[in-house]
Amino acid sequence: MPLPFEDVLLGGLARDGGLFVPATWPTVSAGEIRALADMDYATIAARTVRPFIDSELLDDSLLAKLARETYADFDHSDVAPLRQIDEDTWLLELFHGPTLAFKDFALQFLGRLFDYVLARRGLRITIVGATSGDTGSAAIEACRGRSNLDIFMLYPAGRLSEVQRMQMTTVDEENVHNIAVGGTFDDCQDLVKALFADHELRDELGLSAVNSINWARVMGQTAYYFAAAARLGAPDEAFTFVVPTGNFGNVYSAYVAHRMGLPISKLVVASNRNDILYRFFAEADMSIAEVEPSLSPSMDIQVSSNFERLMFDLMGRDGAAVETAMRTFRNDGVLPGATQIHEDSCYLFEGQRIDDDETLAVIHDVYTNTGILLDPHSAVGVGAARKTARDGCRRIVLATAHPAKFPDAVSRATGERPPLPQHLSDLLERPETSTFIENDVNVLRDFIRHHAAT
Ligand SMILES: *Cc1c(COP(=O)(O)O)cnc(C)c1O
């Protein structure tokens, strides 16, 4: 039974632990895609999400207003500008939002959606999320000061860049709670899943999620694929998108655009040394390895939550089969049936892997040739684009973070230390607030019970 959008938005995760996906894929016609080329970003965003949100909840004019407000604060008039870096490669800059990473695109919208729906229903909720870096600050920035929710953000202690951490811990608001966990990002994610599996707690606190397992996040990231491709000539030309990938949320949004009718020749899943997805797409091997810290910490992930959504389509939308396969994967560390799933994914997906040395070399090289400073995540994307066999299609690489978020890596590669934009220039002098807890769900549950204002 399909659920109304409102319940999907607030619930985050289905009660059986599965992920929400649309019952059917809406389609956008070639003419509609062509028309996007001349529209501003907010209009494109509103049109792209329209089929997923019932009009009784949000009519066209209210949706347009929310989208306008969402992207009004972005630091660039194009919102998601394109920049050519060589004869057939463009960068899609997704870091002009308030926290300097692509996650602002969906989360700034999500914060406003939550506000609207909660006020309408007279509800209060508790958002719990896990971050490997950029989700945390983007979610906190989207939720700060909103009177009908608390946000608890878990991050792996010591694994974030200083800028990433301080963008979260310097937010001084009563409804914002930062938690440093003694563990990895996957541990943080498992803790969140464990809380959601506790139905009593879930009802007591009105638990809700904003990490990329929330369908509305995936939905809110689909517009820039349409916007970029339309501006460069879609639907009359198909493009290859190269996506720096961790939790598989962003590249899954590209897949959604493809299912909605955007011509995409290839989706290149770009990984760092944490290469489980590379091994899957290149070698049909999906087996969990240790997470190792890299220069692109927002991609230091082994179990990519949103991959399950792709599996659902690739396995004939058989939810029970996906659940069984995922259970085995989590228990044994190896995905059963990977060969078949791999074969069915090859028509669209390709994996590439870029290690830290290659990342630094790409940052250096692009800076030398173009004067453009890349952050390490975007550099993994550009490196992956260079490794991908040319197929005559132009490539669009997603630049997922601002270089100033990762100044150490950028300066190691180029000798340049990119300054933070004006609104964050005194970030490193602001006082921090955060609580350390061990990787223990009971300690976490107590902490949240104590601090949520429900
Ligand atoms: C979150 C993030 C990624 C990974 O995106 P997923 O949707 O998790 O695959 C890549 N780069 C940056 C800068 C990020 O913040």
The ligand as an SDF file (V2000), in Angstrom:
LIG
                    3D

 15 15  0  0  0  0  0  0  0  0999 V2000
   27.9330   13.0980    1.3000 C   0  0  0  0  0  0  0  0  0  0  0  0
   29.0300   13.4240    0.3650 C   0  0  0  0  0  0  0  0  0  0  0  0
   29.4070   12.5490   -0.6590 C   0  0  0  0  0  0  0  0  0  0  0  0
   28.7550   11.1940   -0.8250 C   0  0  0  0  0  0  0  0  0  0  0  0
   27.4260   11.3210   -1.2400 O   0  0  0  0  0  0  0  0  0  0  0  0
   26.4150   10.0740   -1.0740 P   0  0  0  0  0  0  0  0  0  0  0  0
   25.0970   10.6140   -1.4210 O   0  0  0  0  0  0  0  0  0  0  0  0
   26.5210    9.6460    0.3480 O   0  0  0  0  0  0  0  0  0  0  0  0
   26.9040    9.0280   -2.0060 O   0  0  0  0  0  0  0  0  0  0  0  0
   30.3820   12.9490   -1.5440 C   0  0  0  0  0  0  0  0  0  0  0  0
   31.0040   14.1420   -1.4120 N   0  0  0  0  0  0  0  0  0  0  0  0
   30.6860   15.0010   -0.4380 C   0  0  0  0  0  0  0  0  0  0  0  0
   31.4190   16.2790   -0.3340 C   0  0  0  0  0  0  0  0  0  0  0  0
   29.6910   14.6770    0.4760 C   0  0  0  0  0  0  0  0  0  0  0  0
   29.3710   15.5420    1.4460 O   0  0  0  0  0  0  0  0  0  0  0  0
  1  2  1  0
  2  3  1  0
  2 14  2  0
  3  4  1  0
  3 10  2  0
  4  5  1  0
  5  6  1  0
  6  7  2  0
  6  8  1  0
  6  9  1  0
 10 11  1  0
 11 12  2  0
 12 13  1  0
 12 14  1  0
 14 15  1  0
M  END
$$$$
